[in-house]
């Protein structure tokens, strides 16, 4: 089943806000917020046809749980790149 364009557009807008929230949370060492967002993305990325986004979400969630700054920074770069290649 294909997701209508307006719903997909809102989904991607929400992910852009998630990225901004993650960046602000990282700057404030609020790892729980990143973990929560990563968990949500992990769960809904594949539902919307983006299994690679689910993987990014899983990486964010785990890195936030363990306060792994290197992986968090890398995963946020991947998340940002993923968003730039979406329409």
Order of alpha helices (4+ residues) and beta strands (2+ residues): alpha-alpha-alpha-alpha
